[in-house]
Amino acid sequence: MKFLITYDIRNRKRWYRVFKILKEKGLNVQLSCFEVDINEKEMEDLLFEIQKIIDWQEDSVYCFPISKYAVGMTTKLGKNEDINESVVL
């Protein structure tokens, strides 16, 4: 399943640690925004790792599931990068 993960992390060191973890899992679509294609167990493990890093008083992380329906309706403009290397028209 695809997920969109976006985050606002105030501390540069914590930001980089989260960035590094997400870079291994998915496509960096914006500075603090990743598209990942993983199963629910992998997502649970990923969020467990991230929650150990962030400061719950200063930082925020959002994880949005992207349904198959929404994936089919997604429009991307500009450079075509996809974690599944699908063609975008």
Buried (B, 14 or more C-beta within 10 A) or exposed (E): BBBBBBBEBEEEEBBEBBBEBBEEBBBEBEEBBBBBBBEEEBBEEBBEEBEEBBEEEEBEBEBEEBEEEEBEEEEEEEEEEBBEEEEEE
